[in-house]
Amino acid sequence: MDRTRLIFVGIMLTTAVLVLGLVGYQLFSNSDGGSSSSEAEPTSIPRNSVLVTLASSNTKESWLDQITAQFNAEGHATEAGNTIIVEVSHVTSGGSMNAILDGSSQPTAWSPGDQSWVDQANDAWEISHNKPIASQPCQPTIYAPLGFVMWRPMAETLGWPNEPIGWDTIVSLAADPNGWASYGRPEWGEFRFGHTHPAYANSGLLSMTSFVYGIAGQNLTAADIYSEPVQTAMAELEQNTSKYGRQAPALLELMAGEGPSYLHAAAVPEADTVRFNVERGDELTFPLAFIFPSGGTIWADHPYCVLDNAEWVTPEQAEAANIFLDYLLDRDQQEAAIDNYLRPLNSSIPLHAPLDLANGTDPNANPQTIPALPSPTTEISNAVIDIFKLNKRKATIMIVLDVSGSMEGDKIRTARDATVEFLGRLDPNDEVGLMIFSDAPTLLSEPTRTGDVVEGMKQRVSGLLADGNTALYEAVCDAAKAITKLQDEDMANGESRLYGIVLLSDGEDTVGNVTENQMFATCLPANAEADGIKIYPIAFGEGADTNVLTRMANVSAGRMFTADPASISNIYISISAEQ
């Protein structure tokens, strides 16, 4: 398969997960790519040096960047006298695990958000290599407790910081049709909540696990997670969740950008909440408050694993990685964690600003006052992810494909192949429709239950040809009208779904009966809504009108992606759990 075809196949498959949010890491062994946009190829190092590459979950990014620069400047060396150079890439926990297991990422050391990811990685590595990937237990580095971020006036309405607020409060408020009116604030409307995807994000897995513990208790088995009380509670939460994401900071970005009317609360780490208050306070409509769940939370301790059983790690690299670990655990570096919104492992180190009430968190909270819940085992993690998928809101999606003349050749071939492959991955109970456009848009299939139409749609897609002009604006309007009609019907029937339009185009609008201004004025929302129709444009090649595509994404709270060989792996990361 040539490079162009690989790009389009990757785009279509990952976009499927973006809109549906249903395909977990089992379907994409490297769907997450393992990194964020900050990951780069290791640099060349001087002679008499040893390079340590560390893949670290992004919650501790600012702390590790500071400490790494300091460590490298001090010139630490191995026993052989070689200078140690540490390079850090900031990643998602689930994505980096998948990338390490499939060999596409080969760091010397790995620091996910929680021990549960380590257990999963060791179990998988042991199956294929008859040993864990790390020969020694992974050591904790800092605490980054999980909880809820909420606009401070809303949190105070619930009694923060003095009254207990737990998952039961969140579920009850989310499911209450009266919303905030039940708390005397009808002007805030229905409660809107978001969280990250548990198959990819540490905050998502740990938040959903603590939620399950609250329903079923801590001493539970995987079988207990499938019990009726847990399934019922999970369904009640998920059917009233307005937004998913790959990373907690992305949810906070949405809250900051769209304001309190978009999302009211989200499950995130304490560190991200405080950081937004301190660094982005001028952009926030109100300050944010971090809420420790009253029933307990997982005090994520971000273990540091030296991957010395991996064939790509030399003994000297393992030695150097352990030297850097010891440095991280020194008191000076642990004290520096506080300035970077993290909590030191050593409880004798006193907390101070920015970890205080003025910046939105309770400095008196600790694993004794807020019970420390156990990290999930591999079996528990898999079960939590599974029931999340079973109970997550199903999706209705319209695929809109550019089949104009500029798509002729490799582009249309890869688009056909990718769409067929994409259709094979959909949940049977999702709804999918297909529209193409060149001189004019043509609706090939109304959104219909996937299980009923998938085989016929695959055959239809396989015969698509490229020719003609590009009626981009008209196609977007037709797709938006079709999805809006279905959304109205679903709402009338009391059905709660996610709605999205996936738009693939390689050019600008050249023909049609709709102008750009007309499209934005009459077909697209004036303001983004958490439960509204989201548009995910993918600009393929330099000819695409990225300005207009970006604006489409912004007004709908979707995202615009540009595709080229250098960015395709990051697209996998970014879109796998967006909606």
N, C-alpha and C positions, 0 to 999 in steps of 0.2 A: 504494500500500500504506500503511495507516494506521500510526500510531506503535506501537500494541500489536503489530501483526503484525510490524513490523520487529524489535521486541525478541525475539519468540519465534523468528523465522527466524535471527537472529544467534546466539541461545543454542544452538539445535540444531546449527547448522553448526560453531560453534567447539567445542562439546562433542564432536562427532565427532572432531575432531583431538586433543582432550585425551586421549581414551581410546585412540585408535588410534596417535597419534603418527606418522602416515604422510603427512599432507597437508602439503606444504611451502609455501613462499611463492609458488610458481607458482599455487596454487589460491586463495590468499587474498592478493590484492594488498595488503590492509591488515589481514590477520588479526591482526597483532600490535599494531595501533593506533599503534605508533611511540613509545609512552611508557610510563612506569610510573605508579603512582598519584600520584606527586609532580608530574606535569605539570599545569599550570593555564593558563587563558586569560591572555594578557598583560594586565598591569594598566595602568590609565590612567597616563600620564606627564605631568609638568609641562610647561608651555610652555618653549621654548628647550632642549628635551632631544631626544635620539635614542635609540631603544630597539634594543638588540641582543638577539635571542633566540637562545640556544644550545641545541641538542639534543645531549646528551652521554651516552655510554655510562656505565652506572651504576657501574662499577668505581672511577672517580675522583670519586664523588659528594662525599665529605666534603672532599676537597681543593678542588674547584671551589666548593663552597658557602662555604668559608672565604675563598678568594681573591676570589670575586665580591663578597662583602660588604665586603671590604677595598677593592677597586677602586671600588665605588660610593660608599663613604664618602669617598674621596679626591677625588672630583669631577673626573675626567678629561674632556677636551673635544675635539671635532673641530676642524678648521681653521676652520670657520665659527663656532666659539665655543659650540656647543651641548653641553650636558653629556651624557655617555654613561651610560646606564643598562643594565646587563646583567642578563638573566633567564635562568636555566638550568633546563631540564627534563631529568630523568635517565631515560634510555631504554635499550631494547635495540638493539643494532646493526642486526640484520636487520629488526626491526619498524620502526625509525625510517627505514631506507632505503626500505622499501615505502611508508611513509606520505608521505615526501617525493616519491617518484616518482608517487604517485597524487594528490598535491596536498592531502591531508587534514592534512598538517603542513607549515608554511611558515616554518621558522626562518631567521634571518639566517646563522647558522653551524652547522656540524654536526661533531661529533667522535665517530665510531664507534671501536670498539676496535682496528681494524687497517686498513691500506691496502687490503686485499682488498675490503672493503665499498665503499670509495671507487671502486675500479675498476669494480665491478658497477654502481654508481649512474651513473658517467660513461658507461659503455657504453650503458646503457638511455636516459639522457638524450640522448645523441648520436643515437640512432635516431630519436627524436621531435622533437628540436630542432636537429639538425645541429651541435651543440657540446656540450662537457662542461658539467656543472652548475656547476663551479668553474673560473674562467679560469686560475688559478694553481695550482701544485702544493700539496697540503695538507701543512702542516708538522707533524712529530711534536711531542708535548707532554711525555710522560713514558714510562717503561717500566713495564709490568705483565706480567711473564713468566707463562707458563702452565705448569702442571705438575699434580701430584697432591696432594690433601690426604688424610692418613691419620691415624688415631688413633696417637699417638706410640708406645705400646708395640708396636703392630703394625709401624710403620715401623722401629723399632729391631730387631725380629725379622728384618726383611729386610736389616739392615745399615746403615740410616740413622744418622748422616749421612755415614759414611765409605765405604760400599760403593756402587757404581753400581746404580741401579734404573731400569729403562727400561720401555717399552711391552711388551717381550717378557716381562718379569717379571709385569706386570699380566695379560696375556692368558693366560700359562701358569697363574698362580694361579687366575684366574677359571674356566678350563676344567678344572682338576684336581678330580675328584670327592672327593678326600681333603682338599681345601682346606688349611686351616692345619695339619692334621696332618702334612703334608709338611715343615713347618718346626718340628715339635715342639710345636705348640700346638693339639691336637685340640679343646680346649674352646671355641675360637673358631668352629668349624664351617666351612662352605663360605664362600669369599670372596665378598663382595657389593660391587659397584662401580656407580657412577652417573656420568652426564655430561649436559650440556645438549644440546638439540636443535641441530644445526648449521645448520638453515635459519633460525633465529631468534636464537640467542645467539652472541656473539663467542667465548666460551670453548668452545662446542660446535664451531664451525667450525674454529677454530685447533687444538683438541685432536685432532679427527679428521684434520685435514690433517697434523699432525706424526706421527700414527700411520701414515698412508699413506706419508709420507716414509721412516719407519723400515722399511717393508716394501719399497718400490719405489725408494728413493733420491730425491735432491733434483732431479736433472735429468730430470724425468719429464714426459710429455705426458698430456693427458686420457685418451687411449687406454690408456696404461699403467695407469691407475687401475682399468680394467675387466679387467685381467689376472687369471688364475687365482690367483696367489699373494696378491694384494691382496684379491680377493673371499673367498678362504678365510679369511684372517686377520680380515677385517672380520666375517664370519659368526661366527667363533669368539668374537670379542669381544662382538658384539651379542647373540648367543644366551645370553650369560652376564652381560649387563648387567641389573641389577635395577631401576634407576630412571632416568628422564629428567626434564628440567626445562626451564623457560624461562630461568631466571637461576641463576647459580652460587650466590648467597646463599641461594636457596630450598633447594638441596641441603644446604648447611651448616646451615640451620635444621632440616631433617629430622634430620641427624646429631645436632645438639644436643638436639632435642626427644625423639627416639626412642632415642638412645643407641647404643653400639657394636654391639648385636645387629642393628640395622636396616641400616646401611650401614657398610662398613669404609673405603672410599676413594671419591674422586670427582675428576674432572678439573675444576680451578678455577684462577683466578689466584692468585698469591702473596698479593696484597693482601688478598683476602677471608679467606684462612687466618689471616694474622697479625692481622687485625682481630678475628676471632672469639676468638682466644687472649687478646688484650688486653682487649676490651670485654665478652666473654661468658664469660670463663674460669670464673667461679663456676658457670655452668650446665653445663659440660662434664664428662662422666664422667672423661675423660682429656684432657690437652692434645693439640693437633693438631700434626702435622708437615707441612711443605711439602716435596715431593720434586721436584727438577729432573730431568726425564727424561734419562737418561745419554746417549742418542743425539742430544740436542739438542732445543730447543724454539723456539717463536716468541716473540720478545721484543716483545710487542704494544706499539706506540709511540703509539697513540691520536692519529691525525692530526687536525688542526684545519683545516676547510675553510670558506672564506668563499664562500657560494653566490651569487656576484655575477652569474652568468648566469641566475639565476632571476628571473622578472619581478616577484616580490614584494619583491626586495631593491633598495633605492635606493643610489645611489653613496655617499651619506653614511653609510648603515648599513654598507656594505662597508668604508668607511674606519674607522668606529668598531670594527667587528669585528676589523680588523687591529691597531688600537691595543691592544685587549684581548689579542690573541695575543702581541704583543710583551711585554706585561706578564706573561703566563704564563711566558714564557721567560726572564725576568730571574732572576738568581741567587737572590734572596731567595725568590721563589715556587717555584723548583726545590728549594731547601733545605726549604721547607715541605712539599713532597711526601713527604719521608721520614717526617715525623710523621703523615702520612695513609696510610702503608703502601705508598707508591709509590716507584719509583726515578727519580732525576733523569737527564736526558739527559746532562748533563755528568759524565763519569767522574772529574773532579778533585774533585768534591764528595764528601767522605768519608761513608760510611754509618754510622749509629749506631742505637741502639734507637729504635723497636721492630723494625727489620730486623736481628735477631740470632738466634742459636741459642736463647737463652732464650725467645724468642717464636715459635720453630718454623721458622726459615728460616736458610739459609746466607748470610751477608753477603758471603762471598768468591766466590760464584757470579757470573759475568759472561758476556757474549757470547763471550769467548775460552775460558773454562773449560767452559761449557755452550754448544756450538755454536749460533749463531743460524740457524735455518732460515728460508728465504725465505717471505714472505707469498704465499698462493696467488693465482694469476691468476683472472680470472672463469671461464675454462674449467675450471681445476682445482677451484675452489670448487663449480661446478655438478656436476662429476663426483663430488666427495666427498659432496655432499648426496645425489646419486642412488644411489650404492652403499650409503650408510647406509640409505636407504629400502628398497632391495632386500633388504638383509640384516637389517634390524631385526626383532625378534620381532613376529609377527603377533598380532592381538588377538581376544578373544572378549568381546562386549559384549551386555548386555541393556538395551534401552530400556524404561523403565517410565514410562508416561504416566498422569497423573491425568485421568480423564474424568468426574469428578463434576459435579454440577449447577452448582457455582460456576465451572466452566470454560466454561459455555455462552456463545455469542456469539463475540466477537472472539478470545477466548483459544483455544477449541477450533479455530477456523479457522486461526489462526496456527500452532498446534501441528501440525495436519495438514500444512499447507504446508511447515513447517520439517522435519518428519520425512521427507516425500517427498524434499525437496531433500537432506537429510542422507544418505539411503540411496543417492542417486545418486553420492555422493562416496566411498563406501567402496571399499577394495581388494577385488577379487574373492575373494581368499584369506582375508580376515578372516571371522569368524563373527558374525552378528548375530541377535538374537532380539527379540521384541516382546511386552510385557505391558501391559495396561491395568488400571485399577482404579477402581471407584466403590463400590457396595455390597459388592463382593467382587473380588478379583483374577481376571483371565482371561488365560491364556497364549494369545496368538494365533499365535505362531510360536516353536518351539524354536530356540535358536541354531544356525544352519546356514550353510554356506559362502555368502557374500554373492552371489557370481556366479550361484548356482543359484536364489536366492529373491527377488532384489531387485525385479524387475518385479511379481511377484505381491504382494509386501509393500507396494509403493507403492499399488497399487489398494486393498488392505485398509485402509491408513491413511487414504486419501482419504475413506472412508465412515464414519469414527469420529464418534460423537455423544456429547454430554455430558448426564448425568442421574444422579441418585442421590447417595448419601453418599460418605464418603472412608475406605476401608479401607487406610490408609497402611501401618500396621505389618504387616498380613498380606501386603500386596504386597511389601514389602521382604523379608520372610522367604521368600516363595515364590521371588522372584528370586535371593536368596542361595543357597537350596538348589539351584536349577537350575544356577547357575554353579559351585557347589562340586562338584556331581556331574560336570560336564564337566571341571573341573580335575583331579579324581581320575582320570578316565579318561585324560586327556592325560598325566598323570604316569606312569601305568601303562604307557603306550605310548611313553614317552621323549620326549614333545613338550613344547617350551618355548614358552609363550604369555603374553601379558598378559591380565588379566581385570578387567573393570570393569562397574559398574552405573551407568547414567545415570538419575537420578530427577528428574522434573519434577513439581512439585506447587505448588498455590496455596493450600493450606489445612492444617488440622490433622486428625488422625485422629478420626473420628466414629463408626465402626462397625467390626465385624470380630471375629474369634475370637482375636486376639493382642493382648496388652497391651504397653505400652511396655517395662516391665521384662522381660517374656518375650522380646520381640524382641532386646533387648541381651544377655540371658543365654543364649539358645539359638540365635539366628540370626546374630549378628555376632561377630567375633573379639574376644577379651579384650585382645589385644595386636596392634598393627599389624605386619605382616610385609612386607618389601620385595617379595616375590614373591606376596603374597596378593591377594585380591579387594578392589579399591578402589571406594568409593562416592562418586559425585559428585552430591550433591543440588543442585538449582537451585530456589531459593525465588522464586516469581513473585508479586509483590504483597505487601501488608501482612498478609494473612491467614495466610501460611505460618508453620508452627511452626519458626522459625529455630533455637531452642535444641536441639530434637531433631535437626533436620537437621544442625546443626553437630557434634553428638555422633556421629552416624552417620559423618560424614566423618572425624572425628578418630580413631575406633577402627579405621578401615580405612586410615589414611594417605592418604585422598582429600582433597578440598577441597569446601567448601560455598560456593556463589555466590548472591548476591542480585541480582535483575535489576530495573532500572528505567532510564528513558531516560538518566539521567546516568552510569550505570555500565556500560552495555552495551559501549562501546568498550574499557573497561579489562578487561572479561571476555574480549573477543577477545584481548587481550594475554596475560592470565594463563593461559588454558587451552589455548592452541594447541599447546603441546609439553609438557604436564605429565607425561604417563605414557609 
